[in-house]
């Protein structure tokens, strides 16, 4: 059984980050690059969204009985193998670093 609260929490982090990033994307490039706070917020929101995304992916892999991924690339591969992610989507992300999962 999946923990719906955990899934909703991770999706909430991702959705919140996307909304904030969309607002920051409206800034003209030069203005954005000169605004240290905007750059910091962007980096923070992107990092938090990716962490939530991979945390959710790892959770789905483990709870689906697809094994325990040891790095970020393995999360994508196992989601593809379990047909949770479409193969064409997963194959487009093969350049992910093999950093270990936290």
C-alpha angles and dihedrals in degrees: 000000000000123000101239093190092056091047092048092048093052092045089049091055091049094047092047091050092049092051092051093045091051090055092049091048089065092067116100110258097246093046090050093049092050093049106083092188092054091050092047092048090048093051091046095048093045091049092048092048092050092047090051091046094052092041089054092045092051091048092051092048094051096042090048090056094244095131134260113297115220098199142016094265090054090055091058093044094050092047088053093046090050090049091240090121122037111253093235091054093046094047090055089064099055093120094072115129117253093237114156119257114254 
